[in-house]
Amino acid sequence: MSELEELRALVREVIRDVLPKGLPVTETVNLSTDEDLAAFVKQLLDLDPDQREEIQSGRKRFRLPGISSAPQAPSVPVDAASGAERAGDSAPARRIERGAVTEAVIKAAAREGQRLVLGRGAVLTPLARDRARASGVQIEKER
């Protein structure tokens, strides 16, 4: 076994320990017509509570075909003077001026489809950073 394969095996083991329910699953959905969209929404409405929780927690994700699942580029920063969002930001921003930003805050932001803007007095915990990466929550730190 090469060093790279050994390293990958160790990373998989750590991920299994940290994420007991495993890595997020991404399903590709084709939504090219209004009928496709209606059928997808109906499918979501018919999910049982466990399946809904998988989606809300970020363990199950959806993507459109042909769109890369690579990590998104950092979003455009918020104007520090006015706090106004700049054009091009897709998710509403939630500002946190001070205090610890915990995993629970990240879960709530993921549920609400928000990105976080952290002020100078805000500190992101390591678990929160990991949860943000896993659930796709964008975080900006003002300087």
ZADO-253289 format. One line per 10 residues: number of its first residue (from 1); their letters; for each residue x negated, y negated, z negated of N, C-alpha, C. Coordinates in Angstrom, 1 decimal. Atoms other than C-alpha are relative to their C-alpha. Layout:
<pts>
NUM> A> X,Y,Z,X,Y,Z,X,Y,Z ~ ...
</pts>
This chain:
<pts>
1> MSELEELRAL> -0.9,1.2,0.0,0.0,0.0,0.0,-0.9,-1.2,0.0 ~ 0.9,1.2,-0.1,-1.5,-3.4,1.0,0.4,-0.9,-1.1 ~ -0.2,1.0,1.1,-1.8,-6.3,-1.4,1.3,-0.7,0.2 ~ -1.2,0.7,-0.3,1.0,-8.1,0.4,1.3,0.9,-0.4 ~ -1.2,-0.9,0.4,3.4,-5.1,0.0,0.1,0.2,-1.5 ~ -0.1,0.0,1.4,2.5,-4.8,-3.6,0.6,-1.2,-0.6 ~ -0.6,1.2,0.5,3.2,-8.4,-4.2,1.5,-0.1,0.3 ~ -1.4,0.0,-0.3,6.5,-8.1,-2.4,0.8,0.9,-1.0 ~ -0.6,-0.9,0.9,7.4,-5.1,-4.6,0.2,-0.6,-1.4 ~ -0.1,0.7,1.3,6.6,-7.1,-7.7,1.0,-1.1,0.0
11> VREVIRDVLP> -1.0,1.0,-0.1,8.7,-10.0,-6.6,1.4,0.6,0.0 ~ -1.3,-0.6,0.0,11.6,-7.7,-5.9,0.4,0.5,-1.4 ~ -0.2,-0.5,1.3,11.3,-6.2,-9.3,0.4,-1.2,-1.0 ~ -0.3,1.2,0.8,11.3,-9.7,-10.9,1.4,-0.5,0.3 ~ -1.3,0.5,-0.4,14.3,-10.7,-8.9,1.1,0.8,-0.6 ~ -1.0,-0.9,0.6,16.2,-7.6,-10.0,0.2,-0.3,-1.5 ~ -0.1,0.3,1.4,15.4,-8.5,-13.6,0.7,-1.3,-0.3 ~ -0.5,1.4,0.2,16.3,-12.2,-13.3,1.4,-0.1,0.5 ~ -1.3,0.1,-0.6,19.3,-11.8,-11.1,0.7,1.4,0.0 ~ -0.5,-1.3,0.2,21.1,-8.7,-12.4,1.0,0.5,1.1
21> KGLPVTETVN> -0.9,-0.4,-1.0,23.7,-8.8,-9.7,-0.6,-0.1,1.4 ~ 0.7,0.0,-1.2,21.1,-9.1,-7.0,0.0,-1.4,0.7 ~ 0.1,1.2,-0.8,20.3,-11.6,-4.3,1.3,-0.4,0.7 ~ -1.2,0.3,-0.7,23.0,-13.6,-2.6,0.1,0.7,1.3 ~ -0.3,-0.7,-1.2,24.7,-11.9,0.3,0.5,-1.1,0.9 ~ -0.5,1.0,-0.9,25.2,-14.0,3.4,0.8,0.7,1.1 ~ -0.8,-0.6,-1.0,28.0,-13.2,5.8,0.2,-1.0,1.1 ~ -0.2,0.9,-1.1,28.1,-14.7,9.3,1.5,0.0,0.4 ~ -1.4,0.2,-0.4,31.5,-16.0,10.3,0.1,-0.8,1.3 ~ -0.1,0.7,-1.2,32.5,-17.0,13.8,1.3,-0.8,0.0
31> LSTDEDLAAF> -1.2,0.9,0.1,34.9,-20.0,13.6,0.0,-1.0,1.2 ~ 0.1,0.8,-1.2,35.1,-21.2,17.2,1.4,-0.6,0.4 ~ -1.3,0.4,-0.3,38.9,-21.7,17.3,0.8,-0.3,-1.3 ~ -0.9,0.2,1.2,41.7,-22.9,15.0,0.5,1.3,-0.6 ~ -0.5,-1.3,0.4,43.0,-19.4,14.9,-1.1,0.8,-0.9 ~ 1.0,-0.6,0.8,39.6,-18.1,13.7,-0.1,-0.6,-1.4 ~ 0.0,0.7,1.3,39.6,-20.7,10.9,1.2,0.4,-0.8 ~ -1.2,-0.4,0.8,43.1,-19.9,9.9,-0.1,1.5,-0.5 ~ 0.2,-1.3,0.5,42.3,-16.2,9.7,-1.1,0.1,-1.1 ~ 1.1,0.0,1.0,39.1,-16.9,7.7,0.6,-0.5,-1.4
41> VKQLLDLDPD> -0.6,0.5,1.2,41.1,-19.0,5.2,0.9,1.0,-0.6 ~ -1.0,-1.1,0.5,43.8,-16.3,4.9,-0.8,1.1,-0.7 ~ 0.9,-1.0,0.6,41.0,-13.8,4.2,-0.5,-0.5,-1.4 ~ 0.5,0.5,1.3,39.6,-16.0,1.4,1.1,-0.1,-1.0 ~ -1.1,0.1,0.9,43.0,-16.5,-0.1,0.5,1.3,-0.6 ~ -0.4,-1.3,0.4,43.6,-12.8,-0.3,-1.1,0.7,-0.9 ~ 1.0,-0.6,0.8,40.4,-12.1,-2.3,0.4,0.2,-1.4 ~ -0.3,-0.3,1.4,40.6,-10.5,-5.7,-0.9,-1.0,-0.9 ~ 0.7,0.9,0.9,39.2,-12.5,-8.7,-1.5,0.2,0.0 ~ 1.4,-0.3,0.0,35.8,-10.7,-8.7,-0.7,-0.5,1.3
51> QREEIQSGRK> 0.5,0.5,-1.3,35.3,-11.5,-5.0,-0.1,-1.5,0.0 ~ 0.0,1.5,0.1,36.2,-15.2,-5.6,-1.1,-0.5,-0.8 ~ 1.1,0.4,0.9,33.7,-15.4,-8.5,-1.3,0.2,0.7 ~ 1.2,-0.2,-0.8,31.0,-14.0,-6.1,-0.3,-1.2,0.8 ~ 0.1,1.1,-0.8,31.7,-16.9,-3.8,-0.3,-1.3,-0.8 ~ 0.1,1.2,0.8,32.0,-19.6,-6.5,-1.4,0.0,-0.7 ~ 1.3,0.0,0.7,28.7,-18.5,-8.2,-1.1,-0.1,1.0 ~ 1.1,0.0,-1.0,26.8,-18.5,-4.9,-0.6,1.3,0.4 ~ 0.6,-1.3,-0.3,26.1,-14.8,-4.8,0.5,0.5,1.4 ~ -0.5,-0.3,-1.3,28.2,-14.6,-1.6,0.1,-1.3,0.7
61> RFRLPGISSA> 0.0,1.3,-0.8,27.7,-17.2,1.1,0.4,0.3,1.4 ~ -0.4,-0.1,-1.4,28.9,-17.8,4.6,-0.9,-0.9,0.9 ~ 0.7,0.8,-0.9,27.1,-19.1,7.6,0.6,0.2,1.4 ~ -0.4,-0.1,-1.4,27.9,-19.8,11.2,-1.1,0.6,0.9 ~ 1.0,-0.7,-0.9,26.2,-17.8,14.0,-0.9,-1.1,0.6 ~ 0.9,0.9,-0.6,23.1,-19.5,15.4,-0.6,-1.1,-0.8 ~ 0.5,1.1,0.9,22.5,-21.7,12.4,-1.0,0.7,-0.9 ~ 1.1,-0.6,0.8,19.3,-20.9,10.5,0.4,0.0,-1.4 ~ -0.2,-0.1,1.4,19.6,-19.7,7.0,-1.2,-0.4,-0.8 ~ 1.2,0.6,0.7,16.3,-21.3,6.1,0.4,-1.1,-0.9
71> PQAPSVPVDA> -0.3,1.1,1.0,16.2,-23.7,3.2,0.2,-1.3,0.8 ~ -0.3,1.3,-0.6,17.6,-27.1,4.1,-1.1,-1.0,-0.3 ~ 0.9,1.1,0.3,15.4,-30.1,4.4,0.5,-0.8,-1.1 ~ -0.5,0.9,1.1,15.6,-32.5,1.5,1.0,-1.0,0.6 ~ -0.9,1.0,-0.5,18.5,-34.8,1.8,-0.5,-1.4,0.0 ~ 0.5,1.4,0.0,18.1,-38.5,2.5,0.2,-0.6,-1.4 ~ -0.1,0.5,1.3,17.4,-40.2,-0.8,1.1,-1.1,-0.2 ~ -0.9,1.0,0.4,19.9,-42.4,-2.6,-0.7,-1.3,-0.2 ~ 0.5,1.3,0.2,19.3,-46.1,-2.5,-0.1,-0.3,-1.5 ~ 0.2,0.1,1.4,17.8,-46.6,-6.0,0.6,-1.3,-0.6
81> ASGAERAGDS> -0.5,1.3,0.5,18.9,-50.2,-6.3,1.5,0.0,-0.2 ~ -1.5,0.1,0.0,22.6,-49.8,-5.5,0.7,1.3,-0.4 ~ -0.6,-1.3,0.2,23.2,-46.1,-6.0,0.9,0.5,1.1 ~ -0.9,-0.3,-1.1,25.0,-46.0,-2.7,-0.7,1.1,0.8 ~ 0.6,-1.1,-0.8,24.6,-42.9,-0.6,-0.3,-0.5,1.4 ~ 0.4,0.3,-1.3,22.9,-43.3,2.7,0.7,0.9,1.0 ~ -0.7,-0.8,-1.1,24.4,-42.1,6.0,-0.8,1.3,0.2 ~ 0.6,-1.2,-0.2,23.7,-38.5,6.7,0.1,1.0,-1.1 ~ -0.2,-0.9,1.2,24.3,-37.1,3.2,1.3,0.7,0.1 ~ -1.3,-0.8,-0.2,26.9,-34.3,3.5,0.7,0.2,-1.3
91> APARRIERGA> -0.7,-0.3,1.2,27.6,-33.6,-0.1,0.1,-1.2,-0.9 ~ -0.1,1.1,0.9,28.9,-36.0,-2.7,-1.1,0.1,-1.1 ~ 1.0,0.0,1.0,26.3,-37.1,-5.2,0.5,-0.1,-1.4 ~ -0.3,0.2,1.4,26.5,-36.7,-8.9,-1.3,-0.5,-0.7 ~ 1.2,0.6,0.6,24.1,-38.9,-10.8,-0.1,0.4,-1.5 ~ 0.3,-0.3,1.3,22.5,-37.9,-14.0,-1.2,-0.8,-0.4 ~ 1.1,1.0,0.4,20.5,-40.7,-15.7,-1.0,0.5,-1.0 ~ 1.0,-0.5,1.0,19.0,-38.9,-18.7,0.5,1.3,-0.6 ~ -0.3,-1.2,0.7,18.9,-35.7,-20.7,-0.4,1.2,0.9 ~ 0.4,-1.2,-0.6,18.3,-32.1,-19.8,1.1,0.5,1.0
101> VTEAVIKAAA> -0.9,-0.5,-1.0,19.9,-30.8,-16.6,-0.1,1.6,-0.1 ~ 0.0,-1.5,0.3,20.8,-27.1,-17.4,0.6,0.8,1.1 ~ -0.6,-0.9,-0.9,21.9,-24.1,-15.5,1.5,-0.2,0.1 ~ -1.5,0.2,-0.1,25.5,-24.8,-16.4,0.3,-1.3,0.8 ~ -0.2,1.2,-0.8,25.2,-28.3,-14.8,-0.1,0.4,1.5 ~ 0.2,-0.5,-1.4,23.9,-26.6,-11.6,1.2,0.8,0.5 ~ -1.1,-0.8,-0.4,26.7,-24.1,-11.6,1.3,-0.8,0.3 ~ -1.1,0.9,-0.2,29.3,-26.9,-11.9,-0.2,-0.7,1.3 ~ 0.3,0.7,-1.2,27.6,-28.8,-9.1,0.3,0.9,1.2 ~ -0.2,-1.0,-1.1,27.7,-25.7,-6.9,1.4,0.2,0.3
111> REGQRLVLGR> -1.4,-0.2,-0.1,31.3,-25.1,-7.6,0.7,-1.2,0.7 ~ -0.6,1.2,-0.6,32.2,-28.7,-6.7,-0.6,-0.5,1.3 ~ 0.6,0.3,-1.3,29.9,-28.8,-3.6,-0.8,-1.3,-0.1 ~ 0.8,1.2,0.2,27.8,-31.6,-5.1,-1.5,0.2,0.1 ~ 1.4,0.1,0.1,24.2,-32.6,-4.8,-0.3,-0.9,-1.2 ~ 0.4,0.7,1.2,22.4,-34.0,-7.9,-1.1,-1.0,0.3 ~ 1.0,1.1,0.0,20.5,-37.3,-8.2,-0.4,-0.2,-1.4 ~ 0.5,0.1,1.4,18.4,-37.3,-11.3,-0.8,-1.3,-0.2 ~ 0.7,1.2,0.3,17.3,-40.6,-12.8,-1.3,0.3,-0.7 ~ 1.3,-0.1,0.6,14.0,-41.3,-14.5,0.1,0.8,-1.3
121> GAVLTPLARD> -0.1,-0.6,1.3,15.3,-40.0,-17.9,0.5,1.4,0.1 ~ -0.5,-1.3,-0.1,16.6,-36.7,-16.6,-1.1,1.0,0.3 ~ 1.0,-1.1,-0.1,14.7,-33.4,-16.9,0.7,1.2,0.5 ~ -0.5,-1.2,-0.5,15.4,-30.3,-14.9,-0.6,1.2,-0.6 ~ 0.6,-1.2,0.7,15.0,-27.0,-16.8,-0.4,1.0,1.1 ~ 0.4,-1.0,-1.0,13.2,-24.2,-15.0,1.1,0.9,0.4 ~ -1.1,-0.8,-0.4,16.3,-22.0,-15.1,1.0,-0.8,0.9 ~ -0.8,0.8,-0.8,18.3,-24.8,-13.6,-0.6,-0.2,1.4 ~ 0.6,0.1,-1.3,15.8,-25.2,-10.8,0.2,1.3,0.8 ~ -0.2,-1.3,-0.7,16.0,-21.5,-10.0,1.5,0.1,0.4
131> RARASGVQIE> -1.5,-0.1,-0.3,19.9,-21.6,-10.1,0.3,-0.9,1.2 ~ -0.2,1.0,-1.1,19.8,-24.7,-7.8,-0.5,0.6,1.4 ~ 0.6,-0.7,-1.3,17.6,-22.8,-5.2,1.0,1.1,0.4 ~ -0.8,-1.2,-0.4,19.8,-19.7,-5.4,1.4,-0.4,0.5 ~ -1.4,0.4,-0.4,23.1,-21.6,-5.0,0.0,-1.1,1.0 ~ 0.1,1.0,-1.1,21.9,-24.2,-2.5,0.3,-1.4,-0.4 ~ -0.3,1.4,0.5,22.4,-27.3,-4.7,-1.2,-0.8,0.2 ~ 1.1,0.9,-0.2,20.3,-30.1,-3.5,-0.3,-0.9,-1.2 ~ 0.4,0.8,1.1,18.4,-32.1,-6.1,-1.0,-1.0,0.4 ~ 0.9,1.1,-0.3,16.8,-35.5,-5.7,-0.5,-0.6,-1.4
141> KER> 0.5,0.7,1.2,14.6,-37.1,-8.4,-0.5,-1.4,0.4 ~ 0.4,1.3,-0.3,14.4,-40.8,-8.4,-1.3,-0.3,-0.7 ~ 1.3,0.4,0.6,11.0,-42.3,-9.1,-0.1,-1.4,-0.5
</pts>
